[in-house]
């Protein structure tokens, strides 16, 4: 994934609107935390994020981090997934194309794949059902003969 730098202004606006709508304040700490999170690549857990923050001497309590991650998921900035590793993984949701997670059950490796056929099938299903898709999350667990690379 490329740098998320171009997503920062949009994410700040989305988060700010979410906080105001929920009668919370936009604080320097929340803005710094959002910027730090947007600097992450790929999938990350709260513990991995906390470790990275401690390495860079960014101070935030575990409770604040978990609460902020939850808020960012609710605001649509992050998405969360459970890959069967015993904890939640997050990834930046803004500006990303819809994709499927293929989770290798033997190794725990996760691969993101895009499928226009799947997108088309979901769009057709939604049309038939009179449903408007706002987002989706598909996780496929299994094994591959070639292994996930």
C-alpha positions as a Markdown table, in Angstrom:
| # | Residue | x | y | z |
|---|---|---|---|---|
| 1 | Unk | 0.0 | 0.0 | 0.0 |
| 2 | Unk | 1.2 | 3.5 | -0.8 |
| 3 | Unk | 1.6 | 6.3 | 1.7 |
| 4 | Unk | -1.6 | 7.4 | 3.2 |
| 5 | Unk | -0.4 | 11.0 | 3.3 |
| 6 | Unk | -3.1 | 12.2 | 0.8 |
| 7 | Unk | -5.8 | 10.6 | 3.0 |
| 8 | Unk | -4.9 | 12.6 | 6.1 |
| 9 | Unk | -7.0 | 15.8 | 5.4 |
| 10 | Unk | -10.0 | 13.7 | 4.4 |
| 11 | Unk | -9.6 | 11.4 | 7.4 |
| 12 | Unk | -9.2 | 14.4 | 9.8 |
| 13 | Unk | -12.5 | 15.8 | 8.4 |
| 14 | Unk | -14.4 | 12.5 | 8.7 |
| 15 | Unk | -13.1 | 11.9 | 12.2 |
| 16 | Unk | -13.8 | 15.5 | 13.2 |
| 17 | Unk | -17.4 | 15.3 | 11.9 |
| 18 | Unk | -17.8 | 11.9 | 13.7 |
| 19 | Unk | -16.6 | 13.3 | 17.0 |
| 20 | Unk | -18.8 | 16.4 | 16.8 |
| 21 | Unk | -21.9 | 14.3 | 15.8 |
| 22 | Unk | -21.2 | 12.2 | 18.9 |
| 23 | Unk | -20.7 | 15.2 | 21.2 |
| 24 | Unk | -16.9 | 14.6 | 21.6 |
| 25 | Unk | -14.1 | 17.1 | 21.2 |
| 26 | Unk | -11.4 | 17.2 | 18.5 |
| 27 | Unk | -8.3 | 17.2 | 20.6 |
| 28 | Unk | -4.6 | 17.5 | 19.8 |
| 29 | Unk | -4.1 | 13.9 | 21.1 |
| 30 | Unk | -6.9 | 12.5 | 18.9 |
| 31 | Unk | -5.5 | 14.2 | 15.9 |
| 32 | Unk | -1.9 | 13.0 | 16.6 |
| 33 | Unk | -3.2 | 9.4 | 17.1 |
| 34 | Unk | -5.2 | 9.5 | 13.9 |
| 35 | Unk | -2.1 | 10.8 | 12.0 |
| 36 | Unk | 0.1 | 8.0 | 13.6 |
| 37 | Unk | -2.5 | 5.4 | 12.6 |
| 38 | Unk | -2.7 | 6.7 | 9.0 |
| 39 | Unk | 1.0 | 6.2 | 8.8 |
| 40 | Unk | 0.7 | 2.4 | 9.3 |
| 41 | Unk | 1.0 | 0.0 | 6.4 |
| 42 | Unk | -1.1 | -3.1 | 5.8 |
| 43 | Unk | -2.9 | -4.8 | 8.7 |
| 44 | Unk | -2.0 | -4.1 | 12.3 |
| 45 | Unk | -3.3 | -5.0 | 15.8 |
| 46 | Unk | -3.8 | -2.7 | 18.7 |
| 47 | Unk | -0.8 | -4.3 | 20.5 |
| 48 | Unk | 1.4 | -3.8 | 17.4 |
| 49 | Unk | 0.3 | -0.2 | 17.2 |
| 50 | Unk | 0.9 | 0.3 | 20.9 |
| 51 | Unk | 4.4 | -1.1 | 20.5 |
| 52 | Unk | 5.2 | 1.2 | 17.5 |
| 53 | Unk | 3.9 | 4.2 | 19.5 |
| 54 | Unk | 6.1 | 3.3 | 22.5 |
| 55 | Unk | 9.1 | 2.9 | 20.2 |
| 56 | Unk | 8.5 | 6.4 | 18.9 |
| 57 | Unk | 7.8 | 7.8 | 22.4 |
| 58 | Unk | 4.2 | 8.6 | 21.5 |
| 59 | Unk | 2.3 | 8.4 | 24.8 |
| 60 | Unk | -1.3 | 7.1 | 24.9 |
| 61 | Unk | -3.1 | 4.8 | 27.3 |
| 62 | Unk | -4.2 | 1.4 | 26.2 |
| 63 | Unk | -7.9 | 2.4 | 26.9 |
| 64 | Unk | -7.6 | 5.6 | 24.8 |
| 65 | Unk | -6.1 | 3.6 | 22.0 |
| 66 | Unk | -8.8 | 0.9 | 22.0 |
| 67 | Unk | -11.5 | 3.6 | 22.3 |
| 68 | Unk | -10.0 | 5.6 | 19.4 |
| 69 | Unk | -9.7 | 2.5 | 17.2 |
| 70 | Unk | -13.3 | 1.7 | 17.8 |
| 71 | Unk | -14.3 | 5.3 | 17.0 |
| 72 | Unk | -12.3 | 5.2 | 13.7 |
| 73 | Unk | -13.9 | 2.0 | 12.7 |
| 74 | Unk | -17.4 | 3.4 | 13.4 |
| 75 | Unk | -16.4 | 6.6 | 11.4 |
| 76 | Unk | -15.3 | 4.4 | 8.4 |
| 77 | Unk | -11.7 | 5.4 | 8.6 |
| 78 | Unk | -10.5 | 1.9 | 9.6 |
| 79 | Unk | -11.9 | -1.5 | 9.0 |
| 80 | Unk | -11.4 | -4.4 | 11.4 |
| 81 | Unk | -11.0 | -8.1 | 10.7 |
| 82 | Unk | -10.5 | -11.3 | 12.7 |
| 83 | Unk | -8.1 | -13.6 | 10.9 |
| 84 | Unk | -8.3 | -16.3 | 13.5 |
| 85 | Unk | -5.2 | -15.1 | 15.3 |
| 86 | Unk | -6.9 | -14.3 | 18.6 |
| 87 | Unk | -7.1 | -10.6 | 18.1 |
| 88 | Unk | -8.5 | -7.9 | 15.9 |
| 89 | Unk | -6.6 | -6.5 | 13.0 |
| 90 | Unk | -7.2 | -3.1 | 11.5 |
| 91 | Unk | -6.4 | -1.5 | 8.2 |
| 92 | Unk | -7.0 | 1.9 | 6.7 |
| 93 | Unk | -10.4 | 1.8 | 4.9 |
| 94 | Unk | -10.4 | 5.2 | 3.2 |
| 95 | Unk | -9.5 | 5.2 | -0.4 |
| 96 | Unk | -9.0 | 1.4 | -0.5 |
| 97 | Unk | -10.6 | -0.7 | -3.2 |
| 98 | Unk | -12.9 | -3.5 | -2.1 |
| 99 | Unk | -11.0 | -6.7 | -1.5 |
| 100 | Unk | -11.2 | -10.2 | -0.1 |
| 101 | Unk | -8.9 | -11.6 | 2.6 |
| 102 | Unk | -7.6 | -15.1 | 1.9 |
| 103 | Unk | -6.4 | -16.5 | 5.2 |
| 104 | Unk | -4.2 | -19.6 | 5.1 |
| 105 | Unk | -5.3 | -21.8 | 8.0 |
| 106 | Unk | -2.0 | -23.6 | 8.3 |
| 107 | Unk | 0.3 | -20.6 | 8.3 |
| 108 | Unk | -2.0 | -17.7 | 9.3 |
| 109 | Unk | -0.7 | -15.8 | 6.2 |
| 110 | Unk | -3.2 | -13.3 | 4.9 |
| 111 | Unk | -3.4 | -12.1 | 1.3 |
| 112 | Unk | -5.6 | -9.4 | -0.1 |
| 113 | Unk | -7.1 | -10.0 | -3.5 |
| 114 | Unk | -9.4 | -7.9 | -5.7 |
| 115 | Unk | -12.0 | -9.5 | -7.9 |
| 116 | Unk | -14.1 | -7.6 | -10.4 |
| 117 | Unk | -16.2 | -10.7 | -10.9 |
| 118 | Unk | -17.1 | -10.7 | -7.2 |
| 119 | Unk | -17.8 | -6.9 | -7.1 |
| 120 | Unk | -20.1 | -7.4 | -10.1 |
| 121 | Unk | -21.8 | -10.3 | -8.5 |
| 122 | Unk | -22.4 | -8.4 | -5.3 |
| 123 | Unk | -23.7 | -5.4 | -7.2 |
| 124 | Unk | -26.1 | -7.6 | -9.1 |
| 125 | Unk | -27.3 | -9.3 | -5.9 |
| 126 | Unk | -27.8 | -5.9 | -4.3 |
| 127 | Unk | -29.7 | -4.7 | -7.3 |
| 128 | Unk | -31.9 | -7.8 | -7.3 |
| 129 | Unk | -32.6 | -7.4 | -3.6 |
| 130 | Unk | -33.2 | -3.6 | -3.8 |
| 131 | Unk | -30.2 | -3.1 | -1.5 |
| 132 | Unk | -27.5 | -0.4 | -1.5 |
| 133 | Unk | -24.1 | -1.7 | -0.4 |
| 134 | Unk | -22.1 | 0.8 | 1.6 |
| 135 | Unk | -19.2 | -1.6 | 2.4 |
| 136 | Unk | -18.5 | -5.3 | 2.7 |
| 137 | Unk | -15.9 | -7.6 | 4.3 |
| 138 | Unk | -15.2 | -11.0 | 3.0 |
| 139 | Unk | -12.7 | -13.4 | 4.6 |
| 140 | Unk | -12.0 | -16.8 | 3.1 |
| 141 | Unk | -10.3 | -19.4 | 5.3 |
| 142 | Unk | -8.6 | -22.4 | 3.7 |
| 143 | Unk | -5.4 | -23.9 | 2.2 |
| 144 | Unk | -3.8 | -23.6 | -1.1 |
| 145 | Unk | -1.7 | -26.1 | -2.9 |
| 146 | Unk | 0.8 | -23.5 | -3.9 |
| 147 | Unk | 0.7 | -21.7 | -0.5 |
| 148 | Unk | 0.1 | -18.0 | 0.0 |
| 149 | Unk | 3.0 | -15.8 | -1.0 |
